[in-house]
Amino acid sequence: MQKVLYQEVAERIEKLIQKGSLKLGDKLLSVRALSQEQGVSLSTAYQTYYYLESKGLIEAKPQSGYYVKFSTQHFPAMPSMAKETQVARPVSTSEMIEDVYQRLFQPGMINLAVGSPGIPFLPVAKLSKAAHYVIRKQPDKILQYEEVKGNANLRLQIARLSFNWGGAVGKDDVVITAGCVEALSLAIKAVTQPGDAVAIESPTYHAIFQIMESQGLKVVEIPCDPQHGIDLQFLENAITRFAIKACLFVPNFNNPIGSCMPDANKKKLVELLASKEIPLIEDDIYGELYFGTNRPRTCKSFDKKGMVIYCSSFSKSLAPGYRLGYTIAGKFTEKIIALKRMHVVSTNTLAQAVIAHFLEHGRYELHLRNLRKNLHSNWLKYMQVILASFPESAKISRPSGGFVIWIELNKQTDVWKIFNKALKQKIGFVPGEIFSASGKFSNCLRLSFGEPLTKAREDAIKQVGRMFHHP
């Protein structure tokens, strides 16, 4: 879809701010001068400034005009890369994770930890309309078990979506699951045996540790650059050193650090693992939530041998409560279908039909465009509050997609102590330690910017920042 004119003008101004050509406090052209210089209407000029203002980049001063308010030029240093792993270790994190999340979801909590988009960013009315349509048109079918692979129309729509990330798959290549975690769990079961070593990112999403622990696996944590993802050289050395049997990575906008592996590195990763016959499980749950102009490609798009098991879901982009995910498993498809039949039989029939109807009528792409714009604006707003509130020594990630921010404090900081202190004030965030199986990241935390920045959430961030100033 072609950008409207005001967005094109706004993006050029934003680039001037990012490159430092326009600095903090600089006054912008008046609305009339912008209109004349760019050859656009006054209405378009006003919309340009409203758009930049909504992203928190500029501000209007009464009787004076518009000024640059915020610039990414002034971001602090990026978080450190994790230390190298010395052993393949069994996983034992479930108790710690359960303890954190039981306390995070208390009544009255201002939760800066929730890893999903807020309701104001979701197409509630259109999804409700789709649900009413399905219930009215298919009252008998939605009460029955769906086939093990999943709703045929939904699988067709997902196959069409694969074009966005460089894929070309058919509906029979797709298996529907109850969220991405089930897709990952089935994939791990399909390619490993208890006691095997699996390579994962460090840090990585804590549910991955729970999957590994439940299946009796060891993990090898691969250091992850906060911008470019895993260290490929370390991985190549680790494959032989630790007898790695499978890899599970989140190449696009890793949770919690937000890294995005360059497409060239994805190609190298796929070729490396394929040469050694090692399956790659790719969690691409955040791939559609990019802030740039193009969607990053997937590892699956470079897969020529069927060794990449692609996993994703609609939980982070459309309907968290519907719990619908899917996998495109290449040569492992039949094994995953057999495992699904054995463990869960079928996935929610009504939810599949509703999402299929929503996708079929072209509503998903429009929703994603709005969601990406809202999340990007939200990130800039949250960053302004964080930078003004946390210690100057804090190192902060700069995600180019998704909705989580990773903050690293100095080595002496006890984040667990601040976590417990914040809970007493009914404020929740996620301590960094639960994103490692080896006790790393005890001086780090994750904040989510998936919810609109209300006054209450802004005050909560400021309060947490003050706690780190005076622990």
Secondary structure, 3 states (H helix, E strand, C coil): CCCCHHHHHHHHHHHHHHCCCCCCCCECCCHHHHHHHHCCCHHHHHHHHHHHHHCCCEEEECCCEEEECCCHHHCCCCCCCCCCCCCCEECCCHHHHHHHHHHHCCCCCEECCCCCCCHHHCCHHHHHHHHHHHHHHCCCHHHCCCCCCCCHHHHHHHHHHHHHHCCCCCHHHEEEECHHHHHHHHHHHHHCCCCCEEEEEECCCHHHHHHHHHCCCEEEEEEEECCCEECHHHHHHHHHHCCEEEEEECCECCCCCCCECCHHHHHHHHHHHHHCCCCEEEECCCCCCECCCCCCCCCHHHCCCCCEEEEEECCCCCCHHHCCEEEECHHHHHHHHHHHHHHCCCCCHHHHHHHHHHHHCCHHHHHHHHHHHHHHHHHHHHHHHHHHHCCCCCEECCCCECCEEEEECCCCCCHHHHHHHHHHCCEECEEHHHHCCCCCCCCEEEEECCCCCCHHHHHHHHHHHHHHHCC
